[in-house]
Amino acid sequence: MAVADCLFCSAVSGELPVQVVWTTPTTFAFLDHRPVFKGHVLVVPRDHVVTLADLPTTSIEPYFLDVQRLSVAVETGLGAGGTFVAMNNKVSQSVAHLHTHVVPRTKGDGLRGFFWPRTRYESADEAAAYAAKIAAAL
């Protein structure tokens, strides 16, 4: 189901012209128009889904298999040393339609600390408390 004012739904439907890389009945992949590095691909479900939590369980496997395929294709097709694969949910999600970034990487490309500053736990006990909170939510 498409949402009228969603840029990615418009790309999937063909209303917004994009450079298509891969398409299946459930997944659509295209070049990011403002790439981190040339060959930066966005992978989206064809149906409008906002976050990973909203992705139906029956769609998880085919979606991530396509993300996996695209990460290999970006590396192989562009001769990249590897890929950076990332997804934002809500915070820093520029378009409210689930999407995974597949970005080609090469050694020395300058991408360091791109998204997150690092921190440390004050102690093993503090780390254990965080792990317990997450485990309890499962």
Secondary structure, DSSP 4 states (H G I P E B T S, - for coil): ---TT-HHHHHHHTSS---EEEE-SSEEEEE-SS-SSTT-EEEEESS---SGGGS-HHHHHHHHHHHHHHHHHHHHHHT-SEEEEE---STT-SSSS--EEEEEE-TTS---SSS------SSHHHHHHHHHHHHHH-
